[in-house]
């Protein structure tokens, strides 16, 4: 088994997005369910892409597909905690981008969870690998700094 990476801090991330927990996010133990963390990841990445003006769900000829994701949990989140998701690019390839995310509870500096999400860009119609469009690449480069 590989060594566990240390908990990220807020300052490790380029952008942050606030997300509200909901009563229904809990499991029977009173913790936010694991699947909800993946929703946090998806919401933060999508909000970033929408803010940048690079997400055109209906007509982009090149689209990003999630091909891998993972999450490491450090501490529990419960309702009504405030959640902040930190976002950065850990690796930017020709046709792929690996996002790293940190999930923070209330005003805490150490992450409750760390995630990775890998997007691969493909041509919408053929589903064949495509280079990341320049407009998107430019925004992703900013997120890597």
N, C-alpha and C positions, 0 to 999 in steps of 0.2 A: 504494500500500500504506500502511496506517495505521501510525502510530508505535507501537512495542511498549511496553506498560505495564511499569513497573519490577517486579522480583520482590517479592512480598509477604513480610511477616515474620510470625512466630507471633503477635505482639501485635496484629495486624490482625484476628484472628478471635475470635469470641465463645465458641465451643465447639471442643474438639479431641477426636478419637477416634484411638486407636492401632489399627493394623492390622499384622498380621505378613505379611511376604513369604513366598512359598513357592518351592521349587526350580523348579517347573513354570511360574512366572510369567515366566521368561526367554525371550528370543529367541536366535537362534544367535550373536549378538554378546555375550551375557552381560548384557544390559540387561533390565530389566523391560519387558515388551511394552506398547505404547501402550494396547491395549484394557484392560489391567489397571488403568490409572489410572481409567478410567470405572467399573470395579468398585469401586475405592476410593471414588469419589464416591457411588455408589449405596449402598454399605455405610454410609458416614457419615450420609447423609441419612436412610436407613431407621432406623438406630440412634437418631438424634435423635427421629424421629417416634414410634418405639416407646417410648422413655424418657418422652416427653411424654404417652403414652397416647392419641395421636390417630390412630394407624394401625390400623385394623380392616379387614384385607384381605378378610375374608369377607363383611362385611355393611354397611359404610359406604354410605349412600345417595349421598354425594358422594365422588368419588375424585380423586386427583391423577395426571395423566399427564405424562410427560416429553415435551416438544415440541421442545426444542432443547438442545444441549450442545456444549461445545468445551473444548479443552485446549491450553495453551501450555506447552511443555517448556523448562526452563532447564538442568537437570543430570540425570544418570542415577542411577537407583536400581538396586541389585543385591541378590541374596540373599547373606547373611542380614540385610540392613538392616532396622532398625525404621522403620516409617512412621507418621507422625502426620498426620491430615487435619484441617485447620482449616475451620470452617464459619461462614458468616454470610449474612444476607439483604441483597442489594444493592438490590433493588426489590420492593415489595409492592403489587400492584394489587388490584382487586376480585375477580378470578378467577384471578390468576396470581402466582407468586412466582419471583424469580430468585435462586438460591443462588450465592454465590461460595465457592470452595474453594481451599485451599492444601495442597499435598502436601510434607511435610517429611521429610528423611532423618535418622535417628538424632537427635542433639541440635542439629542445625543450625538457625539462626534464619531463614535465607533459604529460600524455597520452591524445591523442585526443579521444581514444576509448579503452574500456576494453572488452575482450571477454572471454568466456569459451567454451571449446569443450570437450565432453566426448566420449571417445573411449571404446568400449567393444570388447574384444577379443573372437573370435569364431573359431571353427574348420571349415576350408574352405569347406569341402564336406558336412558336416551335418548341419552347421550353428548353432551348439550347443555351449553354453558357454564353454570357455577353459581358463585355467590359462595363465597369461601373460608369454610367453617364457622367460627363464632366461636371455638370451642375451639382450632382449628388456628391461626386468625389471632392469637389471644393469644400463642401460643408463638412464632409467626414474628416478631411485633413484638419480643419479647424477644431474638430472634436478630439483629435489625436494630440493636440498641443496643450 
